[in-house]
Amino acid sequence: MSIMEEIYNGKVYPSEQVVPEKGGEYWKMHQRADKLLSEFENQLSKEDYAKLNEICDCMIDCQDIMCLEFYRLGFSMGLLLMKEAEDNPYLPKEE
């Protein structure tokens, strides 16, 4: 199936398809964050821990928004690059 068909059929989910390399820096940081949250869960009151989780959720939402903006920018730049290459006067034009 072509990428156009994949997009049309709603089968393209960039935010879900990117999986960082196992054992890489992302997973190390993820494990560290999980460990710290577990420590806070044991140390904080339920109310304070709920607030901490709310902060984490807000940060994740912010990160999702930024990822979307990076995706839009990258996609747009790719289209501009294609247009610039197509308009290049040094490339032979088919007639």
ChimeraX attribute file (.defattr): number of C-alpha atoms within 10 A of each C-alpha:
attribute: neighborCount
match mode: 1-to-1
recipient: residues
	/A:1	5
	/A:2	7
	/A:3	10
	/A:4	10
	/A:5	11
	/A:6	12
	/A:7	11
	/A:8	10
	/A:9	9
	/A:10	9
	/A:11	10
	/A:12	14
	/A:13	10
	/A:14	11
	/A:15	11
	/A:16	7
	/A:17	8
	/A:18	8
	/A:19	9
	/A:20	10
	/A:21	9
	/A:22	9
	/A:23	8
	/A:24	9
	/A:25	11
	/A:26	13
	/A:27	13
	/A:28	12
	/A:29	11
	/A:30	11
	/A:31	12
	/A:32	12
	/A:33	12
	/A:34	12
	/A:35	12
	/A:36	11
	/A:37	16
	/A:38	12
	/A:39	11
	/A:40	14
	/A:41	16
	/A:42	10
	/A:43	11
	/A:44	12
	/A:45	11
	/A:46	11
	/A:47	9
	/A:48	13
	/A:49	17
	/A:50	13
	/A:51	12
	/A:52	16
	/A:53	14
	/A:54	12
	/A:55	12
	/A:56	13
	/A:57	12
	/A:58	12
	/A:59	12
	/A:60	12
	/A:61	12
	/A:62	12
	/A:63	12
	/A:64	13
	/A:65	12
	/A:66	12
	/A:67	14
	/A:68	14
	/A:69	12
	/A:70	12
	/A:71	14
	/A:72	12
	/A:73	12
	/A:74	12
	/A:75	12
	/A:76	12
	/A:77	12
	/A:78	12
	/A:79	12
	/A:80	12
	/A:81	12
	/A:82	12
	/A:83	11
	/A:84	11
	/A:85	12
	/A:86	13
	/A:87	11
	/A:88	11
	/A:89	9
	/A:90	8
	/A:91	9
	/A:92	8
	/A:93	9
	/A:94	4
	/A:95	3
